[in-house]
Amino acid sequence: MLPVNDLRKGDAIILDGETYLVMDAHFHRAQQRKANVRTKLKNMLKGNIVEKTFSSTESVEEADISYRKAQYLYEEGNSYIFMILDDYEQVHVDAEILGNNKYYLLDNSEVDLQYINDEVTAVRFPIHVVLGVAYTEPGFKGDTTGATLKPAKLETGMEVNVPLS
């Protein structure tokens, strides 16, 4: 059990049978009242964010979170296949877990798979991902004033705006 006074951003706790990530925690004491801890929690499975206030004397259960390095292999139907680098085990990750982050996946790219109670709940990407531009319209001569942008399609299918030059 973890006292709520020790909660910090990034901690994972179990509340009402569900796992939450602490996004924010502040110790608060109003004049002549009991001290409490105001938290902002993100449900790790559903993704919704809730705000909860705990009495400073309460304790919460810590969740079992671990990370494993993996390499992206390929897409199969509605799931993405990763290989754990430690033991070469292949893991299927549902497309819902990746969401729009799937556009940052390149073949053989390395990521961290987040496990909560032996179930993959999230995929952490490197801070920087280098993607090539697959197609963009040519810029028009004379369109160099200001910060004019044009659409470009990246090698993974994502569309972004890039400068004209």
C-alpha positions in Angstrom: 0.0 0.0 0.0 1.2 3.5 -0.9 0.2 6.5 1.2 -1.5 9.1 -1.0 0.9 11.8 0.3 3.7 9.9 -1.7 1.8 9.9 -5.0 3.8 11.4 -7.8 3.2 12.1 -11.5 3.8 8.8 -13.4 2.8 6.5 -10.6 0.3 3.7 -11.4 -2.4 2.8 -8.8 -5.3 0.5 -8.6 -8.6 2.1 -7.7 -12.0 0.4 -7.7 -10.4 -2.6 -9.4 -9.1 -0.5 -12.3 -5.6 0.7 -13.1 -4.9 4.4 -13.2 -1.9 6.5 -14.1 -1.3 9.6 -11.9 -1.2 12.6 -14.2 -1.1 15.2 -11.4 -1.1 15.1 -7.6 -1.1 18.1 -5.2 -1.2 18.2 -1.5 -3.8 20.7 -0.3 -4.7 22.0 3.1 -7.5 24.5 3.6 -7.6 26.6 6.7 -8.7 24.6 9.8 -9.6 21.6 7.7 -8.1 18.2 7.1 -5.3 18.0 4.6 -6.1 16.2 1.3 -4.4 15.2 -1.9 -6.1 16.3 -5.2 -5.2 14.0 -8.1 -5.9 13.8 -11.8 -5.9 10.1 -12.9 -6.0 8.5 -16.3 -7.7 5.1 -16.7 -5.0 2.9 -18.4 -7.5 0.7 -20.2 -10.4 3.1 -21.1 -8.3 6.2 -21.5 -10.7 8.5 -19.6 -9.4 11.1 -17.1 -11.0 11.5 -13.6 -10.2 13.9 -10.8 -10.3 12.4 -7.3 -9.5 13.9 -3.9 -8.1 11.7 -1.2 -7.8 12.3 2.5 -4.2 12.6 3.4 -4.5 9.6 5.8 -5.6 7.2 3.0 -3.5 4.7 1.2 -3.8 3.2 -2.4 -2.6 0.0 -4.0 0.3 0.3 -6.4 -0.2 -1.3 -9.8 2.3 -3.7 -11.3 3.7 -1.9 -14.4 6.6 -3.1 -16.4 8.1 -2.2 -19.8 9.7 -4.5 -22.3 11.8 -3.5 -25.4 10.2 -4.8 -28.6 10.7 -4.5 -32.4 7.8 -3.9 -34.8 7.5 -6.6 -37.4 4.3 -6.3 -39.4 0.6 -5.6 -39.4 -1.9 -8.5 -39.4 -5.6 -7.7 -39.7 -6.6 -5.5 -36.7 -3.4 -6.1 -34.8 0.3 -5.2 -34.9 3.0 -7.9 -34.3 6.0 -7.0 -32.2 8.9 -9.2 -31.2 10.2 -9.0 -27.6 14.0 -8.4 -27.9 14.8 -10.4 -24.7 13.3 -13.8 -25.7 12.1 -13.3 -29.3 8.5 -13.9 -28.3 6.0 -12.4 -30.7 3.2 -10.2 -29.2 0.0 -9.1 -30.9 -1.0 -5.6 -30.0 -4.6 -4.4 -30.8 -4.9 -1.5 -33.2 -7.0 0.4 -30.6 -4.0 0.5 -28.3 -1.9 2.2 -30.9 -4.6 4.6 -32.2 -3.1 7.2 -34.6 0.4 6.4 -33.3 0.4 3.6 -35.9 1.6 6.3 -38.4 4.9 6.5 -36.5 5.7 2.8 -36.9 8.4 1.8 -39.4 9.5 -1.8 -40.1 12.0 -2.9 -37.5 11.6 0.2 -35.3 12.1 -0.4 -31.6 9.5 0.6 -29.0 8.7 -0.1 -25.3 5.6 -2.2 -24.6 3.9 -1.2 -21.4 2.5 -4.1 -19.4 0.0 -3.9 -16.6 -0.7 -7.2 -14.9 0.9 -9.1 -17.9 -1.3 -7.4 -20.5 0.0 -4.8 -23.1 -1.8 -1.6 -22.4 0.3 1.0 -24.3 3.2 1.4 -26.7 5.9 4.0 -25.9 7.7 5.4 -29.0 11.2 7.0 -29.2 11.3 10.7 -28.8 12.3 11.3 -32.4 11.1 9.3 -35.4 12.5 10.1 -38.9 10.0 9.6 -41.7 10.5 10.2 -45.4 8.1 12.2 -47.6 6.4 9.9 -50.1 4.5 12.6 -52.1 3.9 16.3 -52.1 2.7 18.8 -54.7 5.4 21.1 -56.2 5.5 24.6 -54.8 4.4 27.5 -57.1 6.9 30.0 -58.2 6.4 33.3 -56.3 4.7 31.7 -53.3 7.6 32.4 -51.0 6.1 35.1 -48.8 5.2 34.3 -45.3 5.0 30.8 -43.8 3.0 29.1 -46.5 2.5 25.4 -46.1 1.5 22.6 -48.5 0.3 19.0 -47.7 2.7 16.1 -47.8 2.1 12.4 -47.5 4.7 10.5 -45.5 5.9 7.0 -46.1 3.6 5.6 -43.4 0.5 7.2 -44.9 0.2 10.2 -42.4 -0.4 13.6 -43.9 1.3 16.7 -42.6 1.9 20.3 -43.7 5.4 21.2 -44.8 7.0 24.5 -46.0 6.8 25.2 -49.8 10.5 25.0 -50.5 
